[in-house]
Amino acid sequence: MNDSINWLNHDHLGYELLLQDCQTAAEQEDWKGVKRIFEKLVTGIKVHMLMEEEVLYPAYEAAVNTPHDPTQALREEHSEIVRLLRNLSQVLKTNDSELFLDSLVPLEEVMTKHHEKEEEIFLPMAGHVLLAQRDEIMRKLESFDPKASGDTGSV
C-alpha cells in the first residue's frame, strides 16, 4: 500500500455532482428524476457521515490527546447538512422548481465548505496521525455496515 498521507481522501465530488444533477432535474421540472437523485444523494451522504462519525473521527480522537475541536466542528457541520436535507425533503413535496432551487443553495454552500475543510485540513492531518493504523481503519471503512450503526434517524 502507498504510505501517502492522503490515504483518507473521500469522494466528496460524487455528492456535489449528485447535487448538480438534482438542480438540473428541478430546472427541467423532472420531479421523478429529482426524487430519485435526491434519494441517492441522501443515502450516500448519510452513510458517508456515519462512517466518519463512527470510524474515522473516533480513531482520530483516540490518537490525539488534544481537544476534539476539529471533529466537533465537523460533526456540527454534519448536523447542519442533515437539517438542510430535511428541509429540502419537505420542499421537494411541493414540486415548486423555484423554491427547490433556492433551497439547494444553502446546502451546496455548506457541503462545499465542509468538503474543503475535510480535504484540505482534517483528512491530511488525520491521515498523518493515523498512518500507523491505516490498514485497520481502511478495513473498518470498507466493511462499514450502516444498518448495524447506532443511528436510526432519517433525513
SULRAKA-V234687 format. One record per residue. RES is the residue in three letters. SS is DSSP state (H for helix, E for strand, L for the rest). PHI is phi in whole degrees, 0 to 359 (999 if undefined). D_CENTER is the distance of its C-alpha to the mean C-alpha in Angstrom with 1 decimal. Layout:
BEGIN
res-><RES | RES>
ss-><SS | SS>
phi-><PHI | PHI>
d_center-><D_CENTER | D_CENTER>
END
This chain:
BEGIN
res-><MET | ASN | ASP | SER | ILE | ASN | TRP | LEU | ASN | HIS | ASP | HIS | LEU | GLY | TYR | GLU | LEU | LEU | LEU | GLN | ASP | CYS | GLN | THR | ALA | ALA | GLU | GLN | GLU | ASP | TRP | LYS | GLY | VAL | LYS | ARG | ILE | PHE | GLU | LYS | LEU | VAL | THR | GLY | ILE | LYS | VAL | HIS | MET | LEU | MET | GLU | GLU | GLU | VAL | LEU | TYR | PRO | ALA | TYR | GLU | ALA | ALA | VAL | ASN | THR | PRO | HIS | ASP | PRO | THR | GLN | ALA | LEU | ARG | GLU | GLU | HIS | SER | GLU | ILE | VAL | ARG | LEU | LEU | ARG | ASN | LEU | SER | GLN | VAL | LEU | LYS | THR | ASN | ASP | SER | GLU | LEU | PHE | LEU | ASP | SER | LEU | VAL | PRO | LEU | GLU | GLU | VAL | MET | THR | LYS | HIS | HIS | GLU | LYS | GLU | GLU | GLU | ILE | PHE | LEU | PRO | MET | ALA | GLY | HIS | VAL | LEU | LEU | ALA | GLN | ARG | ASP | GLU | ILE | MET | ARG | LYS | LEU | GLU | SER | PHE | ASP | PRO | LYS | ALA | SER | GLY | ASP | THR | GLY | SER | VAL>
ss-><L | L | L | L | L | L | L | L | L | L | L | H | H | H | H | H | H | H | H | H | H | H | H | H | H | H | H | L | L | L | H | H | H | H | H | H | H | H | H | H | H | H | H | H | H | H | H | H | H | H | H | H | H | H | H | H | H | H | H | H | H | H | H | L | L | L | L | L | H | H | H | H | H | H | H | H | H | H | H | H | H | H | H | H | H | H | H | H | H | H | H | H | L | L | L | L | H | H | H | H | H | H | H | H | H | H | H | H | H | H | H | H | H | H | H | H | H | H | H | H | H | H | H | H | H | H | H | H | H | L | H | H | H | H | H | H | H | H | H | H | H | H | L | L | L | H | H | H | L | L | L | L | L | L | L>
phi-><999 | 288 | 271 | 300 | 282 | 268 | 295 | 267 | 305 | 255 | 263 | 294 | 302 | 301 | 288 | 293 | 292 | 297 | 298 | 296 | 296 | 300 | 298 | 299 | 296 | 293 | 298 | 269 | 56 | 267 | 292 | 297 | 295 | 302 | 297 | 296 | 293 | 298 | 298 | 296 | 299 | 298 | 300 | 296 | 296 | 298 | 297 | 303 | 292 | 297 | 299 | 294 | 286 | 255 | 241 | 291 | 298 | 298 | 296 | 296 | 299 | 289 | 275 | 245 | 253 | 233 | 304 | 270 | 303 | 299 | 288 | 296 | 297 | 293 | 297 | 296 | 293 | 301 | 298 | 293 | 297 | 299 | 300 | 293 | 294 | 298 | 299 | 298 | 300 | 290 | 297 | 302 | 294 | 277 | 53 | 257 | 303 | 297 | 296 | 297 | 297 | 297 | 284 | 288 | 302 | 296 | 296 | 299 | 296 | 294 | 296 | 298 | 297 | 298 | 297 | 298 | 298 | 294 | 289 | 267 | 240 | 293 | 297 | 298 | 295 | 295 | 301 | 291 | 296 | 260 | 305 | 294 | 256 | 309 | 299 | 296 | 293 | 299 | 300 | 296 | 293 | 290 | 259 | 300 | 244 | 297 | 289 | 272 | 292 | 286 | 276 | 246 | 287 | 235 | 268>
d_center-><25.4 | 24.7 | 24.9 | 22.6 | 20.4 | 17.7 | 17.3 | 13.8 | 12.3 | 9.2 | 9.3 | 7.2 | 10.4 | 10.2 | 7.6 | 9.9 | 12.8 | 12.1 | 12.0 | 15.3 | 16.7 | 16.2 | 18.1 | 20.8 | 21.4 | 21.8 | 24.1 | 26.1 | 26.0 | 24.9 | 23.6 | 23.5 | 21.3 | 19.0 | 18.7 | 18.1 | 15.5 | 13.7 | 13.9 | 12.5 | 9.5 | 9.1 | 9.9 | 7.6 | 4.3 | 6.6 | 7.7 | 5.0 | 4.8 | 8.5 | 9.2 | 8.4 | 10.2 | 12.9 | 13.7 | 12.6 | 13.1 | 16.2 | 17.6 | 17.4 | 18.9 | 21.6 | 22.5 | 23.0 | 25.6 | 24.3 | 22.7 | 19.0 | 18.3 | 15.5 | 13.4 | 14.6 | 13.6 | 10.0 | 10.2 | 11.9 | 9.4 | 7.0 | 10.3 | 10.9 | 8.0 | 9.3 | 12.8 | 12.4 | 11.3 | 14.3 | 16.4 | 15.7 | 16.5 | 19.8 | 20.5 | 20.1 | 23.1 | 25.3 | 25.2 | 25.7 | 24.5 | 25.1 | 23.3 | 20.3 | 20.1 | 20.7 | 17.9 | 15.4 | 16.3 | 14.8 | 11.4 | 11.7 | 13.1 | 10.6 | 7.6 | 10.2 | 11.5 | 8.4 | 7.9 | 11.6 | 12.0 | 10.1 | 11.8 | 15.1 | 15.6 | 13.8 | 13.3 | 16.9 | 18.2 | 16.6 | 17.7 | 21.1 | 21.4 | 20.3 | 22.1 | 24.9 | 22.5 | 20.6 | 22.1 | 21.5 | 17.8 | 17.4 | 19.3 | 17.2 | 13.9 | 15.9 | 17.6 | 14.8 | 15.8 | 13.6 | 16.9 | 18.4 | 15.8 | 17.3 | 14.8 | 16.7 | 15.2 | 14.3 | 12.5>
END
